Each structure stands twice: as C-alpha cells, then as structure tokens.
C-alpha cells in the first residue's frame, strides 16, 4: 500500500549554495509548509469524509488544552523543549490526515498547489532493472 505522503527528498550534494536543482527539491521547512497547505485544503474539501477531519481537530484541541505529554515541571532546565510534543502531535495529525484522505483528492490538490511533492506521491518509480556492473577492462 503506497502512502499519500510524499517522502522528503534530500539534495544529493552537500553544497548549500542556491541552485536551480536545490530550488526544485523541498527541504524540511518547505515540505512542512506544503503539507500544512495541503491539509488546509483537504480539510475544507467536502469530498473528504468527516472522520479523517477529526484528526486535525483533535490535534488542535490537544494544542489548546491544559493536558500536556511533557509538562514543563518534569522537564526542569529543558522546559523550553516542552513545546516539542505539541509540534510532534500536530505533525503526526497532519501526516495521518493526508494518509487517510482519498488519494485522488490528495493528488488533485497537490496539482493545484503546483507542489514539487506531487512527483514523489505517485508511487510510480518507472522501470527498475536490478543488475551488477562489471568493468571488463580491469
């Protein structure tokens, strides 16, 4: 079963300079922004069922509720890191929401957003041929 969530693609080179190649590939923040926009559009799409929409609603309720998985009192000097559980819950809810949404609707919204993530969401890798390269000159 293929996922509706496209994988993050990492640049092949470690060179951090801006190039057209690096602009075509989403980084972590770009992928997060794309998924947030995609989730927003899916949430307001009437073709997506009510049950999947409970995921982002539940995450929003958790975010504003006084219940916390990592309370600041238990964190001690690492209290500022206590917000990470909130961020994690939101990211998990958005990813699950995209996964349980109908794939054709997800792809439609990705096309409309003009997202670079669309080319990774098809699950179609093309023809793959496994083999071994043998250099006969050596």
HUSUL-V961147 format. One record per pair of residues at least 24 apart in sequence whose ideal C-beta (glycine too) atoms are under 7 Angstrom apart, sorted by the first residue. I is the first residue (numbers start at 1). J is the second residue. Records with the same first field share a line. If there is no record, write none. Layout:
# HUSUL-V961147
I->J / J
This chain:
# HUSUL-V961147
2->123
3->99
4->98 / 99 / 101 / 103 / 106 / 121
5->95 / 98 / 99
6->117 / 120 / 121
7->120
9->120
24->116
25->116
26->116 / 117
31->117
34->113 / 115 / 117
35->94 / 95 / 98
36->94
37->113
38->98 / 109 / 110 / 113
39->94 / 97 / 98
41->109
42->97 / 98 / 101 / 105 / 106 / 109
45->105
47->102 / 105
48->101 / 102 / 105
52->97 / 100 / 101
55->93 / 96 / 97
56->93 / 94 / 97
58->93
59->89 / 90 / 93
62->89
63->90
